[in-house]
């Protein structure tokens, strides 16, 4: 019954997707340009999500733990079994959510767990990572232990590879469940409250992922396995191409999986990389560039500046092998990617970073089309220090850890927050990237940065 219900919902979503884009809006607060309009309206038409009696959906409101659990039960076609015993001290007997929480916590399901004080906290907002784990558990999706390759490619300065949720974040990106609109950049914000619009995107993507996995399983069941050491789950469906700069290429993303481009730089060069999506459905796209060392690790990487359906990187690259990773928020969209040489402003990368002296502020300006400025500071011995950044508008500020510092379980330092910096063996040089975060790439952005030891 569950499989039939899930299949029916999947068919409904496929049939309703064009209607969501073309028909009149279902909710008065979901405009035609809302980033989650398609997901919200498709799920609402399928009966998975509901709005409020006032005709609004309230996409910016947070979702609590009980609400999100019920959404997942409805989305997967599950019905909670009758309750025999009280499951958590704070779950109200006879409440609308009691059946969902207690069934999910039952030993035979174990979809969720409570806290050490035997409470579930049903009214507490569900965080991004809690919601991600619930999605994987309820949909029966696999979240294998995070591999070394994933540690290098899924880089967020606020995600520790030793955290309980790292495997789910990694699997979310490698499977195509993530990213969703607004969840790109250098930080994932694992403890941030999940909003109703984001919840719709999580569930919509999970339904499509389940459909794709079911199709793959049906196909593999009538195929001959060529080797016991390989399986359908280990086959990469990403786009992977080796090109030389300059290049211009167009293709279609496979589902929401990343497209990867490899190239080599033979001398110090200023390079501009740009990707843009096109087609009927709007899709944001993220881009990241990694300098690959011989062992496959990457301690130098560049984040792209996202502007509408375009992502741009401008950087001074030193000789070496590079990997450009592109990822959309909508499955199967067309894209064009280009790489070309240009003349930079002399402060566009790790190799051209300006040294910050302790206690001496530096004022800078991101001029038109200047996306990032770069600075460095030296930690001679272990000490607490702060990188202070002030600006009239939000900015990206990323502190990169040098190779001399052991990064195992390392949660990266943040700008404007005191941090105990390690000096490694004999001192360490850290790099700071300061860039545009929102808006366009044309207006000037002044700022002041300072290395402030305690």
Order of alpha helices (4+ residues) and beta strands (2+ residues): alpha-alpha-alpha-alpha-alpha-alpha-alpha-alpha-beta-beta-beta-beta-beta-beta-beta-beta-beta-beta-beta-beta-beta-beta-beta-beta-beta-beta
